[in-house]
Amino acid sequence: MLQQSEFGSRLRALREKRGLSQAALAEGAISTGYLSRLESGARRPTPRVVAYLAQRLGVPVSVLEDPNADPVDAVEASPFTQVLAAVISASSHDRAAEPLAEALRADGQHDPAQRWQALWLLAEIRGDEGERDEQRHLLEELVELSGQLGVAPLLARAQTQLSRCLRTLGDTAGAREYAQRAYDVAGELSLTDRAATLQALVSALAEAGRLDEARTHADELCRLTEPAGGTLHVEALWAAATVRTRQGDHAGAIARLEEALSGANSRQDLHLWIRLHLAAASLYLQTTPAQPEQARAALDTVEPVLRLIGTERHHQEHQSLRAHLAFAEGRLDDARAICDAAADRRSLLSFRDRLKLAALQARLAILGGDADGGIRALQDVARQAEQAHNVELAAELWRSLAETLARPYGGDPALAGRAPTG
């Protein structure tokens, strides 16, 4: 094992070689103060910290432990390490997936911790690209590798990300299984890791229709994050608002979401600020009765920011909500135009949002006179939700079919009272 001062010098040299700040290397798993003391030689690292730092730096553990190892040669001898370092140091907009994917395929002999980091980064990039099936395969491998490494934070993070991915794909049962596994191993981890596992568990339980359990864990999440405040607590309030919305507790949902909005700082996390305003618009449209004026205000507030920094998924969510808003206001032609435009591009929406937009298109078809086609389409969408074991969403979709047939906004008045078939 290296002496403390030698370890610190080597650690600092590797970090600087990759262009990483102390905060970027620590990434919430350890404090920057602790990392600074490691680099100065004032603290001796634990084996778990050495494994984490090696994984983040993309080097074998031996480079941080063996006095005879040459960190420069270790890094530059491997094309895989060079590619990995390039992806780590690139901005989120400049990260290229293909070189990293090719490096993973070409070289199967890299250090397990290094491979873990590459899989994590590649899965994140594929998720941003909307390549959810490929992201799922990468995360499944990541979970298996995390178990082999035996590092609890890595296992919890991999399982949490896999749960989120499966929920987006509509695999409600799988999402709940992996969220529960992550939650079970996160008890002694950092606040950030525990909050992330709870977030995933709340979302998975809510999608499965287990709303009482979801609410219990959402309230647990709020209590856990309240002392720290900041982004963690804002996201906890958002989760609590989402569960209350699905329970029909609209007053409680709005209170928590407005508290989250007041605590969100656009200067610290602009993407979270965007997501919260989109969530607020969605919530206002789901209340009984709907509040289209408030939904419009939320969408108008976020739109200029989306033009500057919004991702493609943000834009799709915004346009989807614009379609729902137009429908709520009785502007059916506007709603159809937005839906038609959405049909021309590959959807990056979540499973829930995709089904809800498809249901809106079916309702518009019914109200436009294509009763049989619209009814069949809406029934198909509701069955997709049932097959995904998303009981609450399926009930919402069947209810929307009944409401559309009972109280059409336009089109054929003969549809009123027509019963769904099949």
C-alpha positions in Angstrom: 0.0 0.0 0.0 1.2 3.5 -0.8 2.2 5.8 2.0 -0.4 8.5 2.8 1.6 11.3 1.1 2.4 9.1 -2.0 -1.3 8.1 -2.2 -2.4 11.7 -2.1 0.1 12.9 -4.7 -0.9 10.1 -7.1 -4.6 10.7 -6.5 -4.2 14.4 -7.3 -2.1 13.7 -10.4 -4.7 11.3 -11.8 -7.5 13.6 -11.1 -5.8 16.6 -12.7 -4.8 14.5 -15.7 -8.5 13.9 -16.4 -9.4 17.5 -15.9 -11.7 16.7 -13.0 -12.4 19.0 -10.1 -12.5 17.6 -6.6 -16.3 18.1 -6.6 -16.6 16.1 -9.9 -14.5 13.3 -8.6 -16.3 13.1 -5.2 -19.7 13.3 -7.0 -21.7 13.2 -3.7 -20.3 9.9 -2.6 -17.6 11.4 -0.4 -17.2 15.0 0.7 -14.8 17.4 -1.1 -13.2 18.1 2.3 -12.4 14.5 2.8 -11.1 14.2 -0.7 -8.9 17.3 -0.1 -7.5 15.7 3.1 -6.7 12.5 1.2 -4.8 14.4 -1.5 -2.9 16.3 1.1 -1.9 13.1 2.9 -3.8 14.0 6.1 -6.2 11.0 5.9 -5.7 7.4 5.0 -8.4 6.0 2.7 -10.5 2.9 3.4 -10.5 0.0 0.9 -14.0 1.0 -0.1 -13.0 4.6 -0.9 -9.9 3.4 -2.9 -12.3 1.2 -4.9 -14.6 4.1 -5.5 -11.8 6.5 -6.5 -10.3 3.9 -8.9 -13.7 3.4 -10.5 -14.2 7.2 -10.9 -10.7 7.7 -12.3 -10.9 4.7 -14.7 -7.8 2.9 -13.4 -7.2 -0.5 -11.7 -7.2 -0.4 -7.9 -3.6 -1.4 -8.1 -2.6 2.0 -9.5 -3.7 3.5 -6.2 -2.2 0.8 -4.0 1.0 -0.5 -5.6 4.1 1.7 -5.1 5.6 0.1 -8.2 2.7 0.9 -10.5 3.2 3.7 -13.0 -0.1 5.7 -13.1 0.9 7.3 -16.4 1.7 4.0 -18.1 -1.4 2.4 -16.7 -3.6 5.1 -18.1 -2.0 5.6 -21.5 -1.3 1.9 -22.3 -5.0 1.1 -22.8 -7.1 2.6 -25.6 -10.2 1.8 -23.5 -8.9 3.9 -20.6 -8.2 6.8 -23.0 -11.8 6.6 -24.4 -13.2 6.4 -21.0 -11.2 9.4 -19.8 -12.4 11.4 -22.8 -16.0 10.7 -22.1 -15.6 11.5 -18.4 -14.0 14.9 -19.1 -16.5 15.9 -21.9 -19.5 18.0 -21.2 -22.9 16.3 -21.2 -23.7 17.7 -24.7 -20.4 16.4 -26.2 -20.3 12.8 -24.8 -20.2 10.3 -27.7 -21.6 6.9 -27.1 -20.2 4.9 -30.1 -16.5 5.2 -29.2 -17.2 4.0 -25.7 -19.5 1.2 -26.8 -16.9 0.1 -29.3 -14.2 0.2 -26.7 -16.3 -2.0 -24.4 -16.9 -4.6 -27.1 -13.2 -4.6 -28.3 -11.5 -5.0 -24.9 -13.0 -7.4 -22.4 -10.1 -7.5 -20.1 -10.4 -4.1 -18.3 -10.5 -3.7 -14.6 -14.1 -4.5 -13.2 -14.3 -1.1 -11.5 -13.3 0.6 -14.8 -15.9 -1.4 -16.7 -18.5 -0.4 -14.2 -17.8 3.2 -14.8 -18.0 2.8 -18.6 -21.3 0.9 -18.4 -22.7 3.6 -16.1 -21.7 6.4 -18.5 -22.9 4.6 -21.6 -26.3 3.7 -20.0 -26.7 7.4 -19.1 -26.0 8.5 -22.7 -28.3 5.9 -24.2 -31.1 7.0 -21.9 -30.6 10.6 -23.0 -30.8 9.4 -26.6 -34.1 7.6 -25.9 -32.5 4.2 -26.6 -34.3 2.6 -23.6 -34.0 -1.0 -24.6 -30.2 -0.7 -25.0 -30.0 1.3 -21.7 -31.9 -1.6 -20.0 -29.4 -4.2 -21.2 -26.5 -2.0 -20.0 -28.0 -1.5 -16.6 -28.8 -5.2 -16.2 -25.1 -5.9 -16.8 -24.2 -3.1 -14.4 -26.3 -4.5 -11.6 -24.7 -7.9 -12.1 -21.2 -6.4 -12.0 -22.1 -4.3 -9.0 -22.9 -7.5 -7.1 -19.6 -9.0 -8.1 -17.7 -5.9 -6.9 -19.6 -6.0 -3.6 -19.7 -2.2 -3.2 -23.0 -1.3 -1.7 -23.3 2.3 -3.1 -22.6 1.0 -6.6 -25.2 -1.7 -6.3 -27.8 0.7 -5.0 -27.2 3.2 -7.8 -27.3 0.6 -10.5 -30.5 -0.9 -9.2 -32.1 2.5 -8.8 -31.2 3.5 -12.4 -32.5 0.1 -13.7 -35.8 0.7 -11.8 -36.2 4.1 -13.5 -35.4 2.7 -16.9 -37.9 -0.2 -16.5 -40.6 2.2 -15.3 -40.1 4.3 -18.5 -40.4 1.2 -20.6 -43.7 0.2 -18.8 -42.3 -2.8 -16.9 -44.0 -1.8 -13.6 -43.3 -5.1 -11.8 -39.5 -5.0 -12.7 -39.3 -1.4 -11.7 -40.8 -2.1 -8.3 -38.5 -5.2 -7.8 -35.3 -3.3 -8.4 -36.4 -0.2 -6.5 -37.1 -2.4 -3.5 -33.7 -4.1 -3.8 -32.0 -0.7 -3.9 -33.9 0.5 -0.9 -33.0 -2.7 1.0 -29.2 -2.1 0.6 -29.3 1.7 1.1 -29.8 1.9 4.8 -26.2 2.8 5.7 -25.4 4.8 2.6 -25.2 8.6 2.0 -28.3 10.8 2.2 -28.1 11.2 -1.6 -28.2 7.5 -2.2 -30.9 6.8 0.3 -33.0 9.6 -1.2 -32.5 8.3 -4.7 -33.6 4.8 -3.8 -36.7 6.1 -2.1 -37.5 8.3 -5.1 -37.4 5.2 -7.3 -39.5 3.1 -4.9 -42.2 5.8 -4.6 -42.4 6.1 -8.4 -42.6 2.3 -8.9 -45.2 1.8 -6.2 -47.3 4.6 -7.6 -47.2 3.2 -11.1 -48.2 -0.2 -9.7 -51.3 1.4 -8.1 -50.0 0.8 -4.6 -50.7 4.4 -3.6 -50.9 4.0 0.2 -47.5 2.4 0.3 -46.2 5.1 -2.1 -47.5 7.8 0.0 -45.9 6.3 3.2 -42.5 6.2 1.5 -43.0 9.7 -0.1 -43.6 11.1 3.4 -40.6 9.2 4.7 -38.6 10.8 1.8 -39.8 14.3 2.8 -38.8 13.7 6.4 -35.4 12.4 5.4 -34.5 15.3 3.1 -36.1 18.2 5.0 -33.0 18.9 7.3 -30.7 19.1 4.2 -33.2 21.1 2.1 -32.1 22.0 -1.4 -32.6 19.9 -4.5 -33.1 16.7 -2.5 -36.0 18.1 -0.6 -37.5 19.8 -3.6 -37.6 16.4 -5.5 -39.1 14.8 -2.4 -41.9 17.3 -2.3 -42.5 16.7 -6.0 -42.8 12.9 -5.4 -45.2 13.5 -2.6 -47.3 15.8 -4.8 -47.4 13.2 -7.6 -48.7 10.4 -5.3 -51.4 12.7 -3.8 -52.5 13.6 -7.3 -53.1 10.0 -8.2 -54.9 9.5 -4.9 -57.3 12.4 -5.8 -55.9 14.6 -3.0 -55.5 17.6 -5.3 -55.3 20.2 -2.5 -52.5 18.3 -0.8 -50.7 17.8 -4.1 -50.9 21.5 -5.1 -49.6 22.5 -1.7 -46.6 20.3 -1.9 -45.8 21.1 -5.5 -46.0 24.9 -4.9 -43.7 24.4 -1.9 -41.3 22.6 -4.2 -41.5 25.4 -6.8 -40.8 28.0 -4.2 -37.7 26.0 -3.1 -36.4 25.4 -6.5 -33.5 27.6 -7.5 -33.1 28.0 -11.3 -29.5 29.2 -10.8 -28.5 25.9 -9.0 -30.5 23.4 -11.1 -32.2 24.8 -14.1 -33.2 21.4 -15.5 -35.0 20.6 -12.2 -36.8 24.0 -12.4 -38.0 23.1 -15.9 -39.2 19.7 -14.9 -41.1 21.1 -11.9 -42.9 23.6 -14.1 -43.9 20.9 -16.5 -45.1 18.8 -13.6 -47.1 21.7 -12.3 -48.9 22.1 -15.6 -49.7 18.4 -15.6 -51.0 18.6 -12.1 -53.3 21.6 -12.8 -54.8 19.7 -15.7 -55.4 16.6 -13.6 -57.3 18.4 -10.7 -61.0 18.2 -10.4 -62.1 20.5 -11.9 -59.1 21.1 -14.1 -57.3 24.5 -13.8 -56.3 25.3 -17.4 -55.3 28.9 -16.6 -52.7 27.8 -14.0 -51.5 25.1 -16.4 -51.1 27.7 -19.2 -49.2 30.0 -16.9 -46.7 27.2 -16.0 -46.2 26.3 -19.6 -45.7 29.9 -20.7 -43.2 30.5 -17.9 -41.0 27.6 -18.9 -41.2 28.0 -22.7 -38.5 30.7 -23.1 -36.1 28.7 -21.1 -36.8 25.5 -23.1 -35.9 27.4 -26.3 -32.4 28.1 -24.8 -31.5 24.9 -23.0 -34.3 22.4 -23.2 -33.6 18.8 -24.2 -35.6 17.1 -26.9 -37.5 15.2 -24.2 -38.4 18.5 -22.4 -39.7 19.8 -25.7 -41.8 16.7 -26.3 -43.2 16.9 -22.7 -44.0 20.6 -23.2 -45.8 20.0 -26.5 -47.7 17.0 -25.1 -49.0 19.2 -22.2 -49.9 21.9 -24.7 -52.1 19.3 -26.5 -53.8 18.3 -23.2 -54.3 22.0 -22.4 -55.9 22.7 -25.8 -58.3 19.7 -25.2 -59.2 20.9 -21.7 -60.0 24.4 -23.2 -62.1 22.9 -26.0 -59.6 23.8 -28.8 -59.8 20.5 -30.4 -58.3 21.5 -33.8 -55.2 22.8 -31.9 -55.0 19.6 -29.9 -55.1 17.6 -33.1 -52.4 19.6 -34.8 -50.0 19.1 -31.9 -50.8 15.4 -31.8 -50.2 15.1 -35.5 -46.8 16.8 -35.2 -45.9 14.5 -32.3 -46.6 11.5 -34.5 -43.9 12.5 -37.0 -41.0 12.0 -34.5 -39.7 9.3 -32.3 -41.2 9.7 -28.8 -38.9 10.2 -25.8 -41.8 10.4 -23.4 -42.2 8.0 -20.5 -44.5 5.0 -20.9 -47.2 6.8 -18.9 -47.0 10.0 -20.9 -46.9 8.1 -24.2 -50.1 6.2 -23.3 -51.8 9.4 -22.2 -51.0 11.2 -25.4 -52.2 8.2 -27.4 -55.4 8.2 -25.4 -55.8 11.9 -26.2 -55.4 11.2 -29.9 -58.1 8.4 -29.6 -60.5 10.8 -27.9 -60.0 13.4 -30.6 -60.7 10.7 -33.2 -64.0 9.8 -31.4 -65.0 13.5 -31.1 -64.1 14.1 -34.8 -66.5 11.4 -36.0 -64.3 8.3 -36.1 -66.1 6.6 -33.3 -65.1 3.0 -34.1 -61.5 3.7 -34.7 -61.1 6.0 -31.7 -62.8 3.5 -29.4 -60.6 0.7 -30.6 -57.5 2.8 -30.1 -58.4 3.9 -26.6 -59.3 0.4 -25.6 -55.9 -0.8 -26.9 -54.1 1.9 -24.9 -56.0 1.0 -21.7 -55.1 -2.7 -22.2 -51.4 -1.8 -22.6 -51.6 -0.1 -19.2 -53.2 -3.3 -17.8 -50.6 -5.5 -19.3 -47.9 -3.3 -17.7 -49.7 -3.9 -14.3 -50.3 -0.1 -14.1 -53.7 -0.4 -12.5 -54.1 3.3 -11.7 -53.3 4.4 -15.2 -55.5 1.7 -16.8 -58.4 2.9 -14.7 -57.8 6.5 -15.7 -57.8 5.5 -19.4 -61.0 3.4 -19.2 -62.6 6.3 -17.3 -61.6 8.8 -20.1 -63.2 6.5 -22.7 -66.5 6.5 -20.7 -66.4 10.2 -20.2 -65.7 10.8 -23.9 -68.7 8.7 -25.0 -71.0 10.2 -22.3 -70.1 13.9 -22.9 -68.6 14.6 -26.3 -67.2 18.0 -26.8 -68.1 17.9 -30.5 -68.6 15.5 -33.4 -71.5 13.1 -33.5 -74.1 13.7 -30.7 -75.2 10.1 -31.2 -72.1 9.0 -29.4 -73.5 10.2 -26.1 -74.3 7.2 -23.9 -72.6 4.7 -26.2 -71.1 1.9 -24.2 -67.5 0.8 -24.7 -67.2 -2.6 -26.3 -64.6 -5.4 -25.9 
